[in-house]
Amino acid sequence: MTTRDAALANVKTNLRAAMQQARLSPAEVAAAAGMNRSTVSRRLLEGADMPIADVFRIALACGVDPVEMFAESGRVETGASSGAQAQTNRLAAFVRTIVREELLRSDNAKIAYSIPEAADAAGLSTTSIRNAIARNDLVPSFYGPKPLLPRAELERWLVAMPSEPPRR
């Protein structure tokens, strides 16, 4: 387990505790964080990988300072220090490691998304993505039987959506 994985597991534990302490359901956290409920559940409660941006959004929705939470995770991961400067240096190295790893695996590097990844990226449900594909509004590419949505196609579809909700 890498330093980032260990710290992220610790952060997730802290986020779950903050959610329970604030007596918030995943749906309430999702609404406050501007995410969909299934994404919050999958990433926080079921142990799926979580981008740092989502950690920050969920922490803020729970009323927790995300920077302090990462600092605490770094202190736990790096252990006790003999001096404040040594601890600060270890914490800085820890944060640099997380940022470097996050940048290397950033969604910006993706050129195609699976249906669940496209749903997460667009902030929609997988059903909405599948319905758009069925209507031919969204055109996937296929790797064998697996549909992949190229980034450009997903962006084209999102930009083509109306800028205002329908009037009733």
C-alpha positions in Angstrom: 0.0 0.0 0.0 1.5 3.4 -1.0 1.6 6.4 1.2 -1.2 8.0 -0.8 -3.4 4.9 -0.4 -2.8 4.7 3.3 -3.5 8.3 3.8 -6.6 8.2 1.6 -8.0 5.3 3.6 -7.4 7.3 6.8 -9.1 10.4 5.2 -12.1 8.2 4.2 -12.4 7.0 7.7 -12.4 10.5 9.0 -15.0 11.6 6.4 -17.3 8.7 7.4 -16.9 9.7 11.0 -17.6 13.4 10.2 -20.7 12.3 8.3 -22.0 10.3 11.2 -21.2 13.0 13.7 -23.1 15.6 11.6 -25.9 13.0 11.2 -25.8 13.4 7.4 -27.0 10.8 4.9 -25.0 10.1 1.7 -27.8 11.9 -0.2 -27.5 15.0 2.0 -23.7 15.0 1.6 -24.0 14.5 -2.2 -26.5 17.5 -2.4 -24.2 19.8 -0.4 -21.1 18.7 -2.3 -22.7 19.0 -5.7 -22.3 15.3 -6.5 -24.7 12.5 -7.1 -25.5 10.1 -4.3 -24.2 7.0 -5.9 -20.8 8.6 -6.5 -20.6 9.6 -2.8 -21.7 6.1 -1.7 -19.3 4.3 -4.1 -16.3 6.5 -3.3 -16.8 7.0 0.4 -18.7 4.0 1.7 -17.8 1.2 -0.7 -14.1 2.0 -0.8 -13.8 3.0 -4.5 -10.9 5.3 -5.4 -11.5 9.0 -4.8 -10.0 12.0 -6.5 -8.6 14.6 -4.1 -11.2 17.2 -5.4 -14.0 14.9 -4.3 -12.4 14.5 -0.9 -12.4 18.3 -0.5 -16.0 18.6 -1.7 -17.3 15.9 0.7 -15.2 17.2 3.6 -16.6 20.7 3.1 -20.2 19.3 2.9 -19.6 17.6 6.2 -18.3 20.8 7.8 -14.7 19.5 8.1 -11.6 21.4 7.1 -10.1 19.2 4.3 -6.6 20.7 4.7 -6.5 19.9 8.4 -7.8 16.4 7.7 -5.0 15.8 5.2 -2.5 17.3 7.7 -3.8 14.8 10.3 -3.5 11.9 7.8 0.0 13.0 7.0 0.9 13.1 10.7 -0.5 9.6 11.3 1.2 8.2 8.2 4.6 9.8 8.9 4.6 9.1 12.6 5.8 11.3 15.5 8.6 13.7 14.8 11.4 14.9 17.1 10.9 18.5 16.0 8.3 20.8 14.4 10.6 21.4 11.3 11.0 17.7 10.7 7.3 17.1 10.9 6.7 20.0 8.6 9.2 18.6 6.1 7.6 15.2 6.2 4.1 16.6 5.8 5.2 18.7 2.8 6.8 15.6 1.2 3.6 13.7 1.9 1.4 16.4 0.2 3.8 16.6 -2.7 3.5 12.8 -3.2 -0.3 13.0 -3.1 -0.4 15.9 -5.6 2.1 14.2 -7.9 0.2 10.9 -7.9 -3.1 12.7 -8.4 -1.8 14.7 -11.3 -0.5 11.6 -13.0 -3.8 9.8 -12.7 -6.0 12.9 -13.2 -9.2 12.5 -15.3 -7.7 15.2 -17.5 -5.4 12.5 -18.9 -8.3 10.3 -19.9 -9.3 10.3 -23.6 -12.2 7.9 -23.1 -14.6 7.0 -20.3 -16.6 3.9 -19.5 -20.3 4.5 -18.9 -19.9 4.8 -15.1 -16.9 7.1 -15.5 -18.8 9.3 -18.0 -21.7 9.5 -15.6 -19.4 10.6 -12.8 -17.6 13.1 -15.0 -20.9 14.6 -16.2 -22.5 14.5 -12.8 -25.3 12.3 -14.1 -26.6 8.8 -13.5 -25.5 5.8 -15.6 -29.1 5.4 -16.7 -29.0 9.0 -18.2 -25.9 8.1 -20.1 -27.3 4.8 -21.3 -30.6 6.6 -22.4 -28.6 9.2 -24.3 -26.7 6.4 -26.1 -30.0 4.6 -26.9 -31.4 7.8 -28.4 -28.2 8.2 -30.4 -27.6 11.6 -28.7 -24.3 10.2 -27.4 -22.2 8.0 -29.7 -19.8 5.5 -28.0 -16.8 3.8 -29.5 -16.4 0.1 -28.7 -13.5 -2.0 -27.5 -14.9 -5.4 -28.2 -18.3 -5.4 -26.4 -17.4 -2.5 -24.1 -18.7 1.0 -24.9 -16.2 3.8 -24.4 -17.2 7.4 -24.6 -14.4 9.6 -26.1 -13.9 12.8 -24.1 -14.7 14.9 -27.2 -18.0 13.1 -27.7 -19.0 13.6 -24.1 -18.0 17.3 -24.2 -19.9 17.7 -27.5 -23.1 16.2 -26.0 -22.9 18.3 -22.8 -22.3 21.5 -24.8 -25.3 20.7 -27.0 -27.7 20.5 -24.0 -30.0 23.4 -23.5 -28.7 26.1 -21.2 -32.1 26.4 -19.4 -34.5 23.8 -18.0 -37.6 23.1 -20.1 -40.6 25.2 -19.3 -43.7 23.4 -18.1 
